Amino acid sequence: MSIFAIGDLHLSLGCNKEMNIFAGWHDYVKRLEQNWRANILPGDTVIIAGDVSWAMKIEDTREDFSFLQALPGEKYLMKGNHDYWWTTLSAMQRFLDKNGLNTLHFLHNNAVTVDGLSLCGSRGWMFEEGERAEGSITARELGRIRRSLAAAPAENEKILFLHYPPVFGQQVIPEYFDAMREYGVKQCYYGHLHGGAIPLAYQGEYFGVDCRLISADYLKFCPIKIR
């Protein structure tokens, strides 16, 4: 079994939010499906690092989630800043169960272990250039990251998935990297960045952690194999 990751699918099969107007997004659903089926097998695991669907309510995700359900692999959905449909885990799980969406799961401030490798996921946080870092938000998201890492068995290798980048330009939240080092994380994958922001993405080692961008348009709508 292999492990893949991709972020920011921005699916809109059940709502009027067209992504084709953006550069590089032409026929993105078709391209995503073709790449997915060419690379991913039913026994594989795929982390989707937030901004999954443009739906506003969980009921409106049905077409987007059915599209994902039909693709091979077990998919773990994370929360992004545009996942307005996101409610409580219990309510979302009931929706999945009711609609037979049994290959979809949630990775949210928790961890899932695949072949001895623990995949930890949280949204994270990023403040815009010139904005003040909000201490309360930073502390809240740090607590959630720590909760995710602590959910993994101590002896396991851990990979952290975030929606927001942990470092971007001159912006960094050092406490995130402190937590990663504390729990032995060597790899961190993140999304959120698109278009003109992609060349500014930090790619490489930062304080001992290899950071990599996995937003869908950066990956040309092809999930990246990480193990």
One Martini backbone bead per residue (centre of mass of N, CA, C, O) as a GRO file, in nm:
protein
  227
    1MET     BB    1   0.097   0.036   0.021
    2SER     BB    2   0.027   0.369  -0.050
    3ILE     BB    3   0.110   0.726  -0.013
    4PHE     BB    4  -0.085   1.018  -0.060
    5ALA     BB    5  -0.101   1.374  -0.175
    6ILE     BB    6  -0.342   1.652  -0.154
    7GLY     BB    7  -0.464   1.985  -0.223
    8ASP     BB    8  -0.710   2.189  -0.313
    9LEU     BB    9  -0.965   2.095  -0.503
   10HIS     BB   10  -1.224   2.268  -0.530
   11LEU     BB   11  -1.500   2.149  -0.544
   12SER     BB   12  -1.820   2.204  -0.771
   13LEU     BB   13  -2.057   1.992  -0.856
   14GLY     BB   14  -2.299   2.128  -0.649
   15CYS     BB   15  -2.200   2.419  -0.746
   16ASN     BB   16  -2.152   2.775  -0.831
   17LYS     BB   17  -1.799   2.725  -0.866
   18GLU     BB   18  -1.573   2.829  -1.091
   19MET     BB   19  -1.227   2.733  -1.168
   20ASN     BB   20  -1.166   2.778  -1.483
   21ILE     BB   21  -1.092   3.094  -1.458
   22PHE     BB   22  -0.825   2.989  -1.367
   23ALA     BB   23  -0.511   2.948  -1.396
   24GLY     BB   24  -0.468   2.595  -1.458
   25TRP     BB   25  -0.800   2.488  -1.426
   26HIS     BB   26  -0.854   2.337  -1.673
   27ASP     BB   27  -1.014   2.049  -1.640
   28TYR     BB   28  -0.948   1.949  -1.339
   29VAL     BB   29  -1.131   1.705  -1.283
   30LYS     BB   30  -1.037   1.530  -1.517
   31ARG     BB   31  -0.736   1.533  -1.446
   32LEU     BB   32  -0.760   1.418  -1.165
   33GLU     BB   33  -0.890   1.148  -1.239
   34GLN     BB   34  -0.672   1.044  -1.430
   35ASN     BB   35  -0.434   1.055  -1.230
   36TRP     BB   36  -0.554   0.887  -1.008
   37ARG     BB   37  -0.609   0.619  -1.174
   38ALA     BB   38  -0.298   0.593  -1.268
   39ASN     BB   39  -0.177   0.575  -0.942
   40ILE     BB   40  -0.423   0.458  -0.773
   41LEU     BB   41  -0.515   0.223  -0.538
   42PRO     BB   42  -0.740   0.075  -0.329
   43GLY     BB   43  -0.504   0.037  -0.090
   44ASP     BB   44  -0.464   0.329  -0.072
   45THR     BB   45  -0.356   0.649   0.059
   46VAL     BB   46  -0.529   0.978   0.093
   47ILE     BB   47  -0.441   1.310   0.140
   48ILE     BB   48  -0.663   1.595   0.200
   49ALA     BB   49  -0.547   1.939   0.255
   50GLY     BB   50  -0.798   2.090   0.204
   51ASP     BB   51  -1.021   2.240   0.020
   52VAL     BB   52  -1.242   2.037  -0.108
   53SER     BB   53  -1.516   2.221  -0.094
   54TRP     BB   54  -1.763   2.476  -0.187
   55ALA     BB   55  -1.959   2.406  -0.001
   56MET     BB   56  -2.182   2.522   0.264
   57LYS     BB   57  -2.302   2.235   0.312
   58ILE     BB   58  -2.298   1.908   0.377
   59GLU     BB   59  -2.531   1.834   0.174
   60ASP     BB   60  -2.364   1.978  -0.076
   61THR     BB   61  -2.128   1.742  -0.100
   62ARG     BB   62  -2.234   1.489  -0.248
   63GLU     BB   63  -2.099   1.510  -0.531
   64ASP     BB   64  -1.807   1.540  -0.440
   65PHE     BB   65  -1.798   1.281  -0.261
   66SER     BB   66  -1.881   1.082  -0.483
   67PHE     BB   67  -1.636   1.128  -0.656
   68LEU     BB   68  -1.432   1.030  -0.441
   69GLN     BB   69  -1.554   0.751  -0.384
   70ALA     BB   70  -1.495   0.642  -0.688
   71LEU     BB   71  -1.217   0.651  -0.607
   72PRO     BB   72  -0.936   0.522  -0.529
   73GLY     BB   73  -0.908   0.468  -0.204
   74GLU     BB   74  -0.825   0.616   0.101
   75LYS     BB   75  -0.977   0.912   0.236
   76TYR     BB   76  -0.842   1.212   0.394
   77LEU     BB   77  -1.001   1.482   0.540
   78MET     BB   78  -0.941   1.824   0.556
   79LYS     BB   79  -0.924   2.148   0.686
   80GLY     BB   80  -1.007   2.452   0.541
   81ASN     BB   81  -1.086   2.789   0.478
   82HIS     BB   82  -1.326   2.676   0.251
   83ASP     BB   83  -1.483   2.471   0.454
   84TYR     BB   84  -1.803   2.556   0.524
   85TRP     BB   85  -1.932   2.259   0.577
   86TRP     BB   86  -1.799   2.230   0.836
   87THR     BB   87  -1.845   2.054   1.134
   88THR     BB   88  -1.893   1.799   1.307
   89LEU     BB   89  -1.773   1.489   1.323
   90SER     BB   90  -2.041   1.345   1.383
   91ALA     BB   91  -2.210   1.474   1.154
   92MET     BB   92  -2.023   1.391   0.919
   93GLN     BB   93  -2.032   1.086   0.969
   94ARG     BB   94  -2.334   1.052   0.926
   95PHE     BB   95  -2.328   1.141   0.633
   96LEU     BB   96  -2.146   0.920   0.528
   97ASP     BB   97  -2.318   0.678   0.621
   98LYS     BB   98  -2.587   0.755   0.477
   99ASN     BB   99  -2.416   0.770   0.177
  100GLY     BB  100  -2.185   0.548   0.147
  101LEU     BB  101  -1.892   0.694   0.237
  102ASN     BB  102  -1.643   0.455   0.303
  103THR     BB  103  -1.365   0.617   0.182
  104LEU     BB  104  -1.425   0.840   0.392
  105HIS     BB  105  -1.235   1.063   0.602
  106PHE     BB  106  -1.095   1.216   0.902
  107LEU     BB  107  -0.833   1.472   0.944
  108HIS     BB  108  -0.857   1.612   1.283
  109ASN     BB  109  -0.655   1.633   1.534
  110ASN     BB  110  -0.518   1.361   1.438
  111ALA     BB  111  -0.448   1.005   1.375
  112VAL     BB  112  -0.309   0.780   1.128
  113THR     BB  113  -0.219   0.437   1.074
  114VAL     BB  114   0.024   0.319   0.823
  115ASP     BB  115   0.240   0.087   0.842
  116GLY     BB  116   0.367   0.251   1.106
  117LEU     BB  117   0.259   0.528   0.994
  118SER     BB  118   0.197   0.855   1.105
  119LEU     BB  119  -0.086   1.060   1.028
  120CYS     BB  120  -0.099   1.407   1.073
  121GLY     BB  121  -0.374   1.655   1.134
  122SER     BB  122  -0.407   2.013   1.052
  123ARG     BB  123  -0.464   2.341   0.973
  124GLY     BB  124  -0.362   2.587   1.106
  125TRP     BB  125  -0.172   2.903   1.040
  126MET     BB  126  -0.197   3.236   0.871
  127PHE     BB  127  -0.063   3.546   0.827
  128GLU     BB  128  -0.067   3.828   0.674
  129GLU     BB  129   0.088   4.065   0.533
  130GLY     BB  130   0.111   4.302   0.805
  131GLU     BB  131   0.001   4.132   1.015
  132ARG     BB  132  -0.094   4.028   1.319
  133ALA     BB  133  -0.026   3.792   1.533
  134GLU     BB  134  -0.257   3.582   1.670
  135GLY     BB  135  -0.227   3.442   1.971
  136SER     BB  136  -0.492   3.277   2.004
  137ILE     BB  137  -0.479   3.127   1.734
  138THR     BB  138  -0.199   3.007   1.756
  139ALA     BB  139  -0.254   2.849   2.019
  140ARG     BB  140  -0.487   2.680   1.917
  141GLU     BB  141  -0.336   2.543   1.675
  142LEU     BB  142  -0.109   2.425   1.841
  143GLY     BB  143  -0.288   2.240   2.012
  144ARG     BB  144  -0.388   2.074   1.766
  145ILE     BB  145  -0.118   1.972   1.670
  146ARG     BB  146  -0.042   1.828   1.933
  147ARG     BB  147  -0.283   1.637   1.934
  148SER     BB  148  -0.209   1.491   1.675
  149LEU     BB  149   0.074   1.392   1.763
  150ALA     BB  150  -0.023   1.249   2.033
  151ALA     BB  151  -0.208   1.028   1.880
  152ALA     BB  152   0.051   0.896   1.824
  153PRO     BB  153   0.266   0.670   1.852
  154ALA     BB  154   0.572   0.721   1.986
  155GLU     BB  155   0.734   0.506   1.793
  156ASN     BB  156   0.642   0.653   1.549
  157GLU     BB  157   0.643   0.773   1.256
  158LYS     BB  158   0.592   1.121   1.150
  159ILE     BB  159   0.345   1.305   0.964
  160LEU     BB  160   0.267   1.639   0.869
  161PHE     BB  161  -0.052   1.795   0.806
  162LEU     BB  162  -0.140   2.098   0.640
  163HIS     BB  163  -0.289   2.371   0.513
  164TYR     BB  164  -0.105   2.567   0.616
  165PRO     BB  165   0.181   2.718   0.615
  166PRO     BB  166   0.455   2.725   0.843
  167VAL     BB  167   0.602   2.883   0.601
  168PHE     BB  168   0.618   3.237   0.469
  169GLY     BB  169   0.863   3.392   0.408
  170GLN     BB  170   0.865   3.592   0.701
  171GLN     BB  171   0.664   3.375   0.796
  172VAL     BB  172   0.653   3.234   1.132
  173ILE     BB  173   0.579   2.957   1.359
  174PRO     BB  174   0.793   2.827   1.582
  175GLU     BB  175   0.606   2.638   1.753
  176TYR     BB  176   0.558   2.431   1.534
  177PHE     BB  177   0.856   2.334   1.519
  178ASP     BB  178   0.882   2.252   1.809
  179ALA     BB  179   0.669   2.027   1.794
  180MET     BB  180   0.799   1.861   1.570
  181ARG     BB  181   1.063   1.803   1.718
  182GLU     BB  182   0.942   1.673   1.972
  183TYR     BB  183   0.797   1.438   1.769
  184GLY     BB  184   0.994   1.375   1.514
  185VAL     BB  185   0.943   1.552   1.270
  186LYS     BB  186   1.051   1.551   0.907
  187GLN     BB  187   0.758   1.598   0.772
  188CYS     BB  188   0.581   1.861   0.578
  189TYR     BB  189   0.254   1.918   0.454
  190TYR     BB  190   0.104   2.166   0.225
  191GLY     BB  191  -0.112   2.428   0.124
  192HIS     BB  192  -0.316   2.714  -0.011
  193LEU     BB  193  -0.129   2.772  -0.248
  194HIS     BB  194  -0.149   2.994  -0.538
  195GLY     BB  195  -0.019   3.082  -0.814
  196GLY     BB  196   0.177   3.350  -0.725
  197ALA     BB  197   0.253   3.191  -0.447
  198ILE     BB  198   0.418   2.940  -0.529
  199PRO     BB  199   0.715   3.063  -0.563
  200LEU     BB  200   0.704   3.133  -0.233
  201ALA     BB  201   0.735   2.862  -0.143
  202TYR     BB  202   0.850   2.652   0.098
  203GLN     BB  203   1.125   2.431  -0.006
  204GLY     BB  204   1.241   2.240   0.254
  205GLU     BB  205   1.451   2.286   0.507
  206TYR     BB  206   1.321   2.359   0.849
  207PHE     BB  207   1.441   2.294   1.133
  208GLY     BB  208   1.450   1.972   1.029
  209VAL     BB  209   1.207   2.022   0.820
  210ASP     BB  210   1.038   1.896   0.548
  211CYS     BB  211   0.891   2.117   0.315
  212ARG     BB  212   0.572   2.074   0.126
  213LEU     BB  213   0.387   2.134  -0.154
  214ILE     BB  214   0.018   2.022  -0.234
  215SER     BB  215  -0.128   2.177  -0.426
  216ALA     BB  216  -0.303   2.102  -0.703
  217ASP     BB  217  -0.178   2.305  -0.912
  218TYR     BB  218   0.115   2.237  -0.846
  219LEU     BB  219   0.058   1.913  -0.915
  220LYS     BB  220  -0.131   1.894  -1.165
  221PHE     BB  221  -0.353   1.702  -1.043
  222CYS     BB  222  -0.133   1.503  -0.887
  223PRO     BB  223  -0.079   1.293  -0.668
  224ILE     BB  224   0.163   1.247  -0.423
  225LYS     BB  225   0.415   1.034  -0.344
  226ILE     BB  226   0.543   0.951  -0.005
  227ARG     BB  227   0.527   0.595   0.014
   0.00000   0.00000   0.00000
